[in-house]
Amino acid sequence: MRPGSWLAWATLSACARGSSIQPIDGGVSVRTLDASSGGAEAEASPTPSPAHDGEAPKALAPRDAGAAACRFLGGPVQLSSRGAAALATRGDKVLAVLNEDGRPALASFRVGPLAAGAGPSPAFITSRAIRVPCAVTGDVAFCPDRAGGIQRSSLAGTDSQWVANSSAGTHVSAASAAGLGPVLLYLARRQTSEGWVTEAWVLAERGLPVRLSEDGSGATSSAVVARGSSLLAVTVDSRVALTAMHAREILDDHGLRLGEDVVTFVGGPGDPGSAAALALFPSSAAWALLPIARDISSFGLALIKLDDPPRVDERVLWSMYLDGLDPAPVATALSGGRIWVARVTPRQKGLGAPRDLELGELTIDGVFALKQVIARAQGASEVGLVSDSRGALWVTWLDHSGSWIQRLSCP
């Protein structure tokens, strides 16, 4: 929730109580950059990254929680002047997928050794990317355009087609499961007896869209991950009075079948700008991470255990922030059996406080341990995280100056 609105709620409660990537192959833009040598393609001239006050973000000294600091291997370099990126890995490459109004634009980075300088080289900035990122699963990208129309494309640039209409400006999420293929979650508005409601919908590779939200429930964000042969989906319904998190299995039963809708968490007022992320361990233990106010005077990251299948009122742990924040983006990645978390937090109390992009580790017991402050990220609204084939972490974020990517190695 916005710092101002969060503070207002607390008060009221207290009283009451550069160079464009050129499109090729059907509109998909691709540049392959060598992370092992630090050089760009031979025919291209690297474009300097626009500055934060005249300079690109710099690696910061560690502010850890008793653990050894991560090593900065390369970056940050800029991907776009205004668009958010989704991250994916393909063998020895890391892909940054930008959304050019419903069409994926790719920056491809070759994975190098775990040594300084083996990170992303200067990228080729696309100014056409929009703020809403694509959702990537396998070799498929789902990219909403400015009006909310969702295009399904292969990352190779073929088979582009419209598949659904979402509410303009809202995010989509995607995952794949055997039997179901690529599955899309999106938000759409529907008129009910109570007026217009934004709900979550799910679309499998075969069949028609199915409403994920039960009658009487809305949705302001969604997330989905493959767990075994099924998918685990969560939706967050942020309202003025309260925030509810719903969890639901998506199963293959000769077609898409939805499991029971379960309210796993109920909290105070939330903000549509903050969304949940999912963390899944190799043991299939799962946690949902939701930035939200814990009470009228504190704000943090709620860590909600998701059993198999999910249960009502799951166990909740907290990792607290110094103050409220909106948006408060968070992302997770699995690397060698460990779950890493990237999140944006306020550096101090007060409206307009500077913001930090933090990296930490989540234990299987739901404890978050801060590892590193990666960058100053004033106004950051999107974060992405992925692990490459050598176990290094790549983090991307969108702030006031554009989207950035950086590579780190953490012990």
MOFEN-V80779 format. One record per residue. RES is the residue in one small letter. OMEGA is omega in whole degrees, 0 to 359 (* if undefined). NEAR is the number of other C-alpha atoms within 12 Angstrom. Layout:
res & omega & near
RES & OMEGA & NEAR
RES & OMEGA & NEAR
This chain:
res & omega & near
m & 182 & 36
r & 181 & 30
p & 181 & 31
g & 182 & 20
s & 178 & 23
w & 179 & 32
l & 179 & 27
a & 178 & 20
w & 179 & 29
a & 181 & 26
t & 180 & 16
l & 180 & 14
s & 180 & 18
a & 180 & 13
c & 181 & 10
a & 181 & 9
r & * & 11
g & 187 & 25
s & 181 & 23
s & 170 & 28
i & 184 & 35
q & 182 & 23
p & 174 & 21
i & 174 & 18
d & 173 & 20
g & 173 & 20
g & 176 & 25
v & 181 & 32
s & 186 & 32
v & 167 & 32
r & 177 & 38
t & 183 & 32
l & 188 & 37
d & 180 & 29
a & 180 & 40
s & 182 & 27
s & 182 & 24
g & 183 & 30
g & 176 & 26
a & 179 & 27
e & 187 & 24
a & 185 & 12
e & 186 & 10
a & 175 & 19
s & 181 & 20
p & 178 & 26
t & 179 & 24
p & 179 & 24
s & 175 & 32
p & 194 & 28
a & 157 & 22
h & 186 & 24
d & 175 & 13
g & 182 & 11
e & 173 & 14
a & 177 & 27
p & 181 & 32
k & 174 & 25
a & 185 & 29
l & 175 & 23
a & 183 & 18
p & 168 & 25
r & 193 & 24
d & 179 & 22
a & 177 & 18
g & 180 & 12
a & 179 & 17
a & 183 & 19
a & 174 & 27
c & 176 & 31
r & 176 & 31
f & 183 & 34
l & 179 & 34
g & 180 & 39
g & 5 & 36
p & 172 & 41
v & 186 & 46
q & 178 & 45
l & 183 & 56
s & 179 & 45
s & 182 & 35
r & 186 & 32
g & 179 & 40
a & 181 & 47
a & 168 & 50
a & 184 & 47
l & 176 & 45
a & 177 & 37
t & 175 & 34
r & 182 & 22
g & 182 & 17
d & 179 & 24
k & 169 & 31
v & 181 & 41
l & 169 & 44
a & 186 & 53
v & 178 & 50
l & 184 & 55
n & 177 & 48
e & 176 & 37
d & 178 & 32
g & 180 & 41
r & 181 & 45
p & 174 & 53
a & 189 & 50
l & 163 & 47
a & 186 & 46
s & 182 & 40
f & 175 & 45
r & 182 & 34
v & 180 & 38
g & 180 & 33
p & 179 & 25
l & 183 & 27
a & 179 & 23
a & 182 & 23
g & 180 & 27
a & 179 & 33
g & 182 & 42
p & 174 & 46
s & 181 & 41
p & 187 & 40
a & 180 & 44
f & 194 & 41
i & 173 & 40
t & 179 & 39
s & 183 & 27
r & 182 & 31
a & 179 & 38
i & 188 & 38
r & 181 & 37
v & 184 & 42
p & 170 & 46
c & 169 & 51
a & 186 & 47
v & 172 & 41
t & 185 & 33
g & 178 & 26
d & 183 & 26
v & 175 & 33
a & 173 & 49
f & 186 & 51
c & 176 & 54
p & 174 & 44
d & 185 & 35
r & 181 & 28
a & 180 & 20
g & 177 & 30
g & 185 & 30
i & 177 & 41
q & 175 & 36
r & 182 & 39
s & 168 & 35
s & 178 & 30
l & 177 & 40
a & 176 & 26
g & 181 & 25
t & 173 & 20
d & 177 & 21
s & 180 & 24
q & 175 & 21
w & 180 & 20
v & 183 & 31
a & 173 & 31
n & 176 & 34
s & 173 & 39
s & 185 & 30
a & 177 & 26
g & 180 & 29
t & 183 & 38
h & 173 & 44
v & 176 & 48
s & 185 & 45
a & 175 & 41
a & 182 & 37
s & 176 & 35
a & 179 & 29
a & 180 & 24
g & 181 & 22
l & 185 & 28
g & 178 & 28
p & 181 & 35
v & 183 & 46
l & 169 & 51
l & 180 & 50
y & 180 & 47
l & 179 & 42
a & 181 & 36
r & 180 & 24
r & 180 & 24
q & 179 & 14
t & 177 & 14
s & 180 & 9
e & 182 & 12
g & 180 & 11
w & 182 & 15
v & 173 & 24
t & 185 & 36
e & 176 & 35
a & 178 & 43
w & 180 & 40
v & 181 & 45
l & 176 & 37
a & 184 & 35
e & 178 & 26
r & 177 & 19
g & 182 & 17
l & 177 & 16
p & 179 & 25
v & 180 & 26
r & 179 & 31
l & 180 & 42
s & 176 & 40
e & 176 & 25
d & 180 & 18
g & 180 & 19
s & 174 & 29
g & 178 & 35
a & 175 & 43
t & 175 & 40
s & 179 & 44
s & 174 & 48
a & 183 & 45
v & 179 & 44
v & 176 & 42
a & 176 & 34
r & 184 & 32
g & 181 & 24
s & 180 & 20
s & 176 & 32
l & 175 & 43
l & 182 & 47
a & 172 & 51
v & 172 & 51
t & 178 & 50
v & 178 & 47
d & 182 & 42
s & 180 & 36
r & 180 & 27
v & 185 & 18
a & 185 & 15
l & 176 & 23
t & 178 & 36
a & 173 & 40
m & 177 & 49
h & 175 & 44
a & 184 & 47
r & 175 & 39
e & 173 & 36
i & 191 & 45
l & 173 & 30
d & 179 & 24
d & 188 & 15
h & 186 & 12
g & 184 & 23
l & 175 & 31
r & 181 & 25
l & 173 & 28
g & 182 & 26
e & 174 & 24
d & 186 & 28
v & 174 & 32
v & 186 & 28
t & 185 & 35
f & 173 & 37
v & 180 & 30
g & 181 & 33
g & 179 & 32
p & 178 & 33
g & 179 & 43
d & 180 & 38
p & 180 & 36
g & 180 & 32
s & 184 & 43
a & 180 & 43
a & 171 & 47
a & 180 & 43
l & 176 & 42
a & 182 & 46
l & 178 & 38
f & 178 & 30
p & 178 & 18
s & 184 & 16
s & 171 & 25
a & 186 & 30
a & 176 & 40
w & 170 & 46
a & 182 & 46
l & 184 & 45
l & 173 & 54
p & 185 & 47
i & 175 & 51
a & 177 & 40
r & 176 & 32
d & 186 & 26
i & 185 & 27
s & 182 & 26
s & 185 & 26
f & 180 & 35
g & 179 & 38
l & 176 & 42
a & 181 & 41
l & 189 & 37
i & 179 & 43
k & 179 & 37
l & 180 & 40
d & 180 & 25
d & 0 & 25
p & 180 & 28
p & 181 & 33
r & 177 & 23
v & 177 & 24
d & 178 & 20
e & 179 & 26
r & 183 & 22
v & 171 & 27
l & 184 & 25
w & 166 & 29
s & 194 & 31
m & 173 & 28
y & 179 & 30
l & 181 & 25
d & 176 & 38
g & 185 & 44
l & 174 & 46
d & 352 & 37
p & 179 & 35
a & 186 & 47
p & 179 & 44
v & 180 & 44
a & 181 & 42
t & 176 & 41
a & 176 & 38
l & 179 & 33
s & 178 & 29
g & 180 & 19
g & 180 & 20
r & 178 & 29
i & 177 & 39
w & 183 & 46
v & 171 & 48
a & 182 & 44
r & 177 & 52
v & 181 & 46
t & 173 & 44
p & 181 & 35
r & 181 & 25
q & 178 & 16
k & 174 & 20
g & 177 & 18
l & 179 & 21
g & 181 & 19
a & 176 & 22
p & 182 & 22
r & 179 & 35
d & 170 & 36
l & 185 & 46
e & 173 & 45
l & 179 & 46
g & 180 & 39
e & 176 & 37
l & 178 & 39
t & 180 & 25
i & 177 & 26
d & 176 & 24
g & 178 & 31
v & 178 & 26
f & 178 & 34
a & 180 & 28
l & 180 & 33
k & 192 & 31
q & 164 & 36
v & 187 & 33
i & 186 & 47
a & 166 & 39
r & 187 & 34
a & 182 & 40
q & 179 & 31
g & 182 & 30
a & 182 & 40
s & 180 & 40
e & 175 & 44
v & 174 & 49
g & 184 & 44
l & 178 & 43
v & 177 & 39
s & 181 & 37
d & 186 & 34
s & 178 & 24
r & 178 & 27
g & 176 & 28
a & 181 & 40
l & 174 & 47
w & 181 & 54
v & 175 & 51
t & 178 & 53
w & 177 & 51
l & 176 & 41
d & 185 & 38
h & 184 & 26
s & 179 & 33
g & 180 & 41
s & 186 & 50
w & 177 & 54
i & 183 & 52
q & 179 & 47
r & 180 & 46
l & 172 & 42
s & 184 & 36
c & 181 & 33
p & * & 21
